[in-house]
């Protein structure tokens, strides 16, 4: 992934405050790439990086970021469970989950755990800055690939509830 300059909108803040971000990603190359991408985006500053969930918790507690960008699959535990715990401990924390998986169930799990956004890693170079800014404004962000799959699930559920279409799990 190459860093790209984004014209992501600066958050709607009267003081034009910089969005402070902690990145939690276990793969060093991806972590460095996300940092370069976000640090190169006007209005966003990465204040810390973590390679595991334990360090993520320490950085969130110590740096009080506005947004946590966290990999859905960290090696030392369940990211969704850690996310729930972090959101309980820090009610103002906004979260964007990154993942390699475009299956809608993973995004649903992330949102149920407290995430504001879900970004596929393959699309991070074009979507992550917008997702971070949306999360900062307490808005939900879902990229078009996962969003369309979530929409398909919603349509299928509505049809089943009305008695139309096959029931499958």
N, C-alpha and C positions, 0 to 999 in steps of 0.2 A: 504494500500500500504506500503510495507516495503522498506526502503532505500536500494538501491543496488549500489555497486561500479561499475562504468563504466570506460571503457578505451576509452571514447570518445576522439577523437584527439584534442590536444591543437591547438587552432586557428593558421593559417599560419600567424604569426606575427614575424617579426625579433626579437622583444624583448620578445617573448613568453608572451605577456601581458594577464593578467587574464580578462576574459569576465565578466563584471559587469552586474548584472541582478536585475530587480525589478519584484516581483511577485504580481499580482493583482488577488485575489481569495477571494470570500466572505465566503466560508466555512472554518472555522478555522482548522479542521482536515486536509483537503486537502491542505491548505496553508502551514501548518507545514510539511506535507509529501513532498510537492514539494521542500520546502526549504532544508530539510534534504537530499533529493535526489541530488539537484544541488550543495549544499555546499560540498557534499561528492564526487563530480566529479572533478578530476584534471583540473585546468584551468578555473573553473567557481566559482564566488563568488556572493552570494545574498547580495545586499546592502540595500534593503528595501522590505517591504511587505505592501500591502494595501488591505483593506476589501471592499472598495467601489471606484467608479470612481473618486470622488472628491479627495480622498487621493492619488489615482493613479497619477492624474495629478500633484499634489504637489510633490510626490516622483520623478516622471520623471523629473520635472523641477529642483528640488533641487539636485538630485544625478547624473543626466546625465548618465543613464545606457547605455550600449551597446545594451542590449536586454531587452525588456519588455515581460514577460510571462503573458498573460491575459486570464481570463475566458471569454468565449463568452457571457455568460448570467450573467451579474452583476445586482444586485437588484435596483440600483439607476439610471438606464438609459440604453441607447443602447451602448453596447460595440463597435459595428462596427462604429457608429457615433463618439464615443469618440476616437476610434483608428484613424479615418481619421483626426480629429482635432489634436491629439498628433503628428501624422506623419507630418502634415503641420507645426506645431510649432517647431518640432525638426527633420529636414530632415535626419539626420544620424541615427535616432532610428530604430532599427530592432525589429520585433514583432513576437512572436510565440503565437498563439491562442490555448487554451485548451478548449475542449468541451466534453460533454457526447453524443453528437449527431453525428452519422456517415453519415447522409444524405448529399450528395454532395452539395446541395444548400447552406448549412451553410458554408462549406469550401469555396465555390465560393464567398459568401458574404464577408467572412473574407479576402480573397485575394484581392477582389475589394477595400476593405477599407484600404489596405496597408500591410497586414500581409505577412511575409516571410515563416511562417510555420503554420501547423494545426496538432494538436496532440489530439487523443482521450484520455480522462482521464484514461480510463481503460488500456491504453498502455503507460502511461506517464513513468512508471518505466523503460521501455526498450527503449522508443523513445525520451523522452524530452531532455536528454543531447545532443544527436546527432542533434536534431532540433535546440537547442540553438546555438550550434557551427556552424551549416549550416547558420542560420540567421546572426550570427556574420560575416561570410564570404560573406554575401549578396546573399546567395543561397536560393532557395525555398526548403522546406521540407514538404512532405506529406507522412504519414504512408501508409503501404500497403493496409489496409482496405479501407480507404477513397480514396486513389489513384486509386484503382481498380474501385471504383464506379464513380469517375470522368472520368476515361477512358471509362467506359460504356456510359456515357453521350456523350463524344466526338465522339465515334463510331456511336451512334444513330443519332447525329446531322449531321455527315458526310453522313450517309445513306439517311436521309431526304433531304439533300441539293442535292443529286444526283438523287432524285426521287425514292429511294428504301425504302421499309419498311413503316410502318404506321406512320402517323403524329399524335402525341399526346402531351398533355401538362401536 
